Amino acid sequence: MKAFEEELILKAQGGDSYAFGLLYDAYVSQIYRFIFLKLGGMKAEAEDITHQVFMSAWKNIKKYQFQGYPFSSWLYKIARNEVIDFWRTKKNNVSIHDIHEEFLGETDENELSVDIKIDTELVSLCIKRLDSHYQDVLILKFVEELTNEEIAKAMGKTEGSVRVIQHRAIKKLKQEIEHERAHH
């Protein structure tokens, strides 16, 4: 797969839009999911930003350099920057009531107990309270299932700092969950 992906990237760098379309098809769902989670379930905005990410990637594909990381790391980096730009320009906060059930991925209503649904909503609420870099690491690690090396590349950090951020993010998330449970 890696050789095939590299071949597609090289073709895209040469202007082959079909090759880039195949890369788009391979990564659009996970990039959209990352953005959707970072926006707290704002579907239309997530779709717009996902479109911007791939437009930017197409425009800058010639600048992409193979460095031993998956192509997705580069796309996540673009996505992360687009989300930061979005929040800079949008000053109002999203109400928890605006967060869709899709926030933590697809769920089957019949398979989830009420307790699990409540826990999912609680985790969603508490993740939104974390600093942006904590959110990024938790989503990339536990939702997108990237390695620490891939996360480091996507965030422009070292693997060691990703491990520290992950540790602190989990600790802070646990504190937020305990605080929320104690007060409700």
TORDOGU-740757 format. One record per residue (C-alpha): chain; x negated, y negated, z; residue number from 1; residue in one letter. Coordinates in steps of 0.25 Angstrom, whole numbers. Example, Ala and Ser with C-alpha at 12.3 -4.5 7.8 and 13.67 -1.06 7.14 Angstrom:
2
PALO  c     px     py     pz    k  r
PALO  A    -49     18     31    1  A
PALO  A    -55      4     29    2  S
% end
This chain:
184
PALO  c     px     py     pz    k  r
PALO  A      0      0      0    1  M
PALO  A    -11    -10      4    2  K
PALO  A    -18     -8    -10    3  A
PALO  A     -4    -10    -17    4  F
PALO  A     -2    -22     -9    5  E
PALO  A    -15    -28    -12    6  E
PALO  A    -13    -26    -27    7  E
PALO  A      1    -33    -26    8  L
PALO  A     -6    -45    -18    9  I
PALO  A    -17    -46    -29   10  L
PALO  A     -6    -46    -40   11  K
PALO  A      2    -56    -33   12  A
PALO  A    -11    -65    -31   13  Q
PALO  A    -12    -64    -46   14  G
PALO  A      2    -69    -48   15  G
PALO  A     10    -56    -49   16  D
PALO  A     23    -60    -43   17  S
PALO  A     29    -46    -44   18  Y
PALO  A     17    -41    -35   19  A
PALO  A     20    -52    -25   20  F
PALO  A     35    -48    -25   21  G
PALO  A     31    -34    -21   22  L
PALO  A     23    -40     -9   23  L
PALO  A     35    -48     -6   24  Y
PALO  A     44    -36     -6   25  D
PALO  A     34    -29      3   26  A
PALO  A     34    -40     14   27  Y
PALO  A     46    -49     13   28  V
PALO  A     54    -41     23   29  S
PALO  A     43    -41     34   30  Q
PALO  A     40    -56     32   31  I
PALO  A     54    -59     32   32  Y
PALO  A     56    -51     45   33  R
PALO  A     44    -59     52   34  F
PALO  A     50    -72     47   35  I
PALO  A     64    -69     52   36  F
PALO  A     59    -65     65   37  L
PALO  A     51    -77     67   38  K
PALO  A     63    -86     63   39  L
PALO  A     72    -79     73   40  G
PALO  A     81    -73     63   41  G
PALO  A     83    -85     54   42  M
PALO  A     86    -77     41   43  K
PALO  A     87    -87     30   44  A
PALO  A     75    -95     36   45  E
PALO  A     67    -81     36   46  A
PALO  A     71    -78     22   47  E
PALO  A     66    -92     17   48  D
PALO  A     53    -91     25   49  I
PALO  A     50    -77     20   50  T
PALO  A     52    -83      6   51  H
PALO  A     42    -94      9   52  Q
PALO  A     32    -84     14   53  V
PALO  A     32    -76      1   54  F
PALO  A     32    -89     -7   55  M
PALO  A     20    -93      0   56  S
PALO  A     14    -79     -1   57  A
PALO  A     16    -79    -16   58  W
PALO  A     10    -93    -17   59  K
PALO  A     -2    -90     -9   60  N
PALO  A     -4    -75    -13   61  I
PALO  A    -17    -79    -20   62  K
PALO  A    -23    -84     -7   63  K
PALO  A    -20    -70      0   64  Y
PALO  A    -33    -63      3   65  Q
PALO  A    -34    -48      7   66  F
PALO  A    -40    -48     21   67  Q
PALO  A    -36    -34     25   68  G
PALO  A    -22    -38     31   69  Y
PALO  A     -8    -34     25   70  P
PALO  A     -2    -44     15   71  F
PALO  A      9    -46     25   72  S
PALO  A      0    -52     35   73  S
PALO  A     -2    -64     25   74  W
PALO  A     13    -64     23   75  L
PALO  A     16    -65     38   76  Y
PALO  A      6    -76     40   77  K
PALO  A     13    -84     29   78  I
PALO  A     27    -80     36   79  A
PALO  A     22    -85     49   80  R
PALO  A     17    -98     44   81  N
PALO  A     31   -100     37   82  E
PALO  A     38    -97     49   83  V
PALO  A     29   -107     57   84  I
PALO  A     32   -118     46   85  D
PALO  A     47   -115     47   86  F
PALO  A     48   -117     62   87  W
PALO  A     39   -129     61   88  R
PALO  A     50   -135     52   89  T
PALO  A     62   -130     60   90  K
PALO  A     63   -136     73   91  K
PALO  A     75   -129     79   92  N
PALO  A     75   -116     86   93  N
PALO  A     83   -104     82   94  V
PALO  A     94   -100     92   95  S
PALO  A     94    -85     97   96  I
PALO  A    108    -84     91   97  H
PALO  A    102    -86     77   98  D
PALO  A     93    -74     78   99  I
PALO  A     98    -63     70  100  H
PALO  A     98    -48     74  101  E
PALO  A     88    -45     64  102  E
PALO  A     78    -53     72  103  F
PALO  A     70    -40     76  104  L
PALO  A     73    -32     63  105  G
PALO  A     84    -24     59  106  E
PALO  A     93    -17     69  107  T
PALO  A    105     -7     68  108  D
PALO  A    116    -12     76  109  E
PALO  A    121      3     79  110  N
PALO  A    107      7     84  111  E
PALO  A    104     -4     94  112  L
PALO  A    110     -4    108  113  S
PALO  A    114    -17    114  114  V
PALO  A    102    -17    123  115  D
PALO  A     92    -16    111  116  I
PALO  A    100    -27    104  117  K
PALO  A     99    -36    117  118  I
PALO  A     84    -33    118  119  D
PALO  A     82    -36    103  120  T
PALO  A     89    -49    105  121  E
PALO  A     81    -52    118  122  L
PALO  A     68    -49    111  123  V
PALO  A     72    -58     99  124  S
PALO  A     75    -69    108  125  L
PALO  A     62    -68    116  126  C
PALO  A     53    -67    103  127  I
PALO  A     59    -80     98  128  K
PALO  A     54    -86    111  129  R
PALO  A     40    -82    109  130  L
PALO  A     29    -91    103  131  D
PALO  A     28    -89     88  132  S
PALO  A     15    -82     88  133  H
PALO  A     21    -72     98  134  Y
PALO  A     33    -70     89  135  Q
PALO  A     24    -68     77  136  D
PALO  A     15    -57     83  137  V
PALO  A     27    -50     89  138  L
PALO  A     35    -50     76  139  I
PALO  A     23    -46     67  140  L
PALO  A     19    -35     77  141  K
PALO  A     32    -29     81  142  F
PALO  A     41    -32     70  143  V
PALO  A     32    -32     58  144  E
PALO  A     23    -22     64  145  E
PALO  A     10    -29     60  146  L
PALO  A     -4    -25     66  147  T
PALO  A    -11    -35     74  148  N
PALO  A    -21    -37     63  149  E
PALO  A     -9    -41     53  150  E
PALO  A     -3    -50     63  151  I
PALO  A    -16    -57     66  152  A
PALO  A    -18    -59     51  153  K
PALO  A     -3    -64     49  154  A
PALO  A     -5    -74     61  155  M
PALO  A    -19    -78     58  156  G
PALO  A    -24    -73     72  157  K
PALO  A    -34    -62     77  158  T
PALO  A    -29    -48     81  159  E
PALO  A    -33    -51     95  160  G
PALO  A    -24    -63     96  161  S
PALO  A    -13    -56     90  162  V
PALO  A    -14    -45    101  163  R
PALO  A    -14    -56    111  164  V
PALO  A     -2    -63    105  165  I
PALO  A      5    -50    104  166  Q
PALO  A      2    -47    119  167  H
PALO  A      7    -61    123  168  R
PALO  A     19    -61    114  169  A
PALO  A     24    -47    120  170  I
PALO  A     21    -52    134  171  K
PALO  A     29    -65    131  172  K
PALO  A     40    -58    124  173  L
PALO  A     42    -49    136  174  K
PALO  A     42    -61    145  175  Q
PALO  A     53    -67    137  176  E
PALO  A     61    -55    137  177  I
PALO  A     60    -53    152  178  E
PALO  A     64    -68    154  179  H
PALO  A     76    -67    145  180  E
PALO  A     81    -54    152  181  R
PALO  A     79    -60    165  182  A
PALO  A     87    -72    161  183  H
PALO  A     99    -65    154  184  H
% end
